[in-house]
Amino acid sequence: MVDTSLQEGILFSDELQKKIKEKFWHVDSDPLRKGRRIFFDNAGGAFRLKSVLKSYENIDALPDCPERVHETALYLQKVQENGENDIRTIFNAKDGSLLTTLTASQAMFEMVGAVAENIPGTNIVTTMLEHPSAYDAAFYYARKTGKEFRPVKTNPVTGGVDVDEIISKVDCNTCLLSFMYASNISGAILDAEAIIKAARERNPDLFIIIDAVQHAPHGVIDVDKLKVDGINFAPYKFFGNRGSGIAYVSDRLSKLHHHTLLAKPEGTWELGSPAPSQFVAITEIVNYVCWLGGQFIETGTRRELFVEGMNRIKMHERALMNRMLNGSEKIEGLRKMRGVSVYLDNPDMTERDFIIPMGIDKLGFTQAVREYEERGIIVYERINTSLYSKRMLDSFGMNGCIRVSPLHCNSTADMDDFLETTKELAQLE
Ligand SMILES: Cc1ncc(COP(=O)(O)O)c(C=O)c1O
């Protein structure tokens, strides 16, 4: 039985929506251009919280080395510790280590390398849907360690990867399974719990790493429940800033031989001195999501408030996604609009993050994106001449799409305006 409210989502009140918009920079306009601008390219870098940039600047302005004992140094240590606790809040990580790098891709290569180089086994399994950061890391280390590389095919109906397909590639000689939580092209959410359970039934010692860069800003992650060995996210897609990649590393993965400084305690993944400002950015992200959660529940632990906030984000985005696909009394949705195609359109909304891959039948993808831009709407084309999307698109038998990726800061009015413009573009001669 399908629960309809779960399928339909729940919108924020207008009042809350307004408050949310005010907490972010540039939701409705771009300082470099005149007039209203709708930004639907959050999968390429999301709206930034004003609080993140403010706190980042305040902390980064301090010249002090955190590895000292004077007052400001101790303060900076506390900032880092709070940030680390907040990374744990995001992941619900009660054990393991944290890994911070300049990008999520670097974190992925570090984790995959440690498994491939230390764990016996003759093959590595990943999926055709992966972002190059995970796919290429698995490919690179499979080749380096002489292991068979086993990419799993995608499902062109759901836009995801089926549990059974993944499991069919895992055997007792698989040393690593790496898969993404959700796709940055189709928005499909992979059933992480089912994949992990079935994979470990086949191979109880299997190391599992997840790329959560796409999913983290749209849903709850719980490593305590999942029992994965590594998982990452990128703050710049999660209301934060560029310049950092964050990962959780399980205790057993932490202990594997990896890049580390001899002076640090065993299991440390941090190399050198990370910037405290990157940690305060995480604290501000978690503060924001907890504030949002606090609009719906009165009290709770930081994790409980965070989970509530993320679930509300998910439900609001789902309601917006329904509006974009099915329309309203004002205007028809993409599914019914003449001259428009929606790709990888899984009808089960609970299996999707809010990304719509679509096309305008009479316009090429690149041209359509330029036409949207002329009308004040920023979306992005994913085409099979781009190395970042070719493999995934080929796997679905597609040569491209316009990727539309709004965020919970957006409102129903933004959806309707996008639909109006889409209708106009679909009718261009
Ligand atoms: C799903 C997914 N994984 C990984 C990455 C890589 O993140 P970063 O640019 O921080 O290395 C991206 C970036 O687009 C992504 O969308």
The ligand as a Tripos MOL2 file, in Angstrom:
@<TRIPOS>MOLECULE
LIG
   16    16     1     0     0
SMALL
NO_CHARGES

@<TRIPOS>ATOM
      1 C1         26.9850   12.6460   -6.6550 C.3       1 LIG1
      2 C2         28.2710   13.3890   -6.5890 C.ar      1 LIG1
      3 N1         29.3390   12.8100   -6.0330 N.ar      1 LIG1
      4 C3         30.5230   13.4390   -5.9330 C.ar      1 LIG1
      5 C4         30.6970   14.6970   -6.4210 C.ar      1 LIG1
      6 C5         32.0450   15.3360   -6.3120 C.3       1 LIG1
      7 O1         32.0570   16.3500   -5.3530 O.3       1 LIG1
      8 P1         33.3490   17.3260   -5.2750 P.3       1 LIG1
      9 O2         33.1950   18.2960   -6.3820 O.co2     1 LIG1
     10 O3         33.2730   17.9660   -3.9280 O.co2     1 LIG1
     11 O4         34.5450   16.4860   -5.4260 O.co2     1 LIG1
     12 C6         29.6250   15.3530   -7.0260 C.ar      1 LIG1
     13 C7         29.8090   16.6900   -7.6040 C.2       1 LIG1
     14 O5         29.1630   17.1020   -8.5190 O.2       1 LIG1
     15 C8         28.3760   14.6760   -7.1180 C.ar      1 LIG1
     16 O6         27.3100   15.2480   -7.6750 O.3       1 LIG1
@<TRIPOS>BOND
     1     1     2 1
     2     2     3 ar
     3     2    15 ar
     4     3     4 ar
     5     4     5 ar
     6     5     6 1
     7     5    12 ar
     8     6     7 1
     9     7     8 1
    10     8     9 2
    11     8    10 1
    12     8    11 1
    13    12    13 1
    14    12    15 ar
    15    13    14 2
    16    15    16 1
@<TRIPOS>SUBSTRUCTURE
     1 LIG1         1 GROUP 0 **** ****
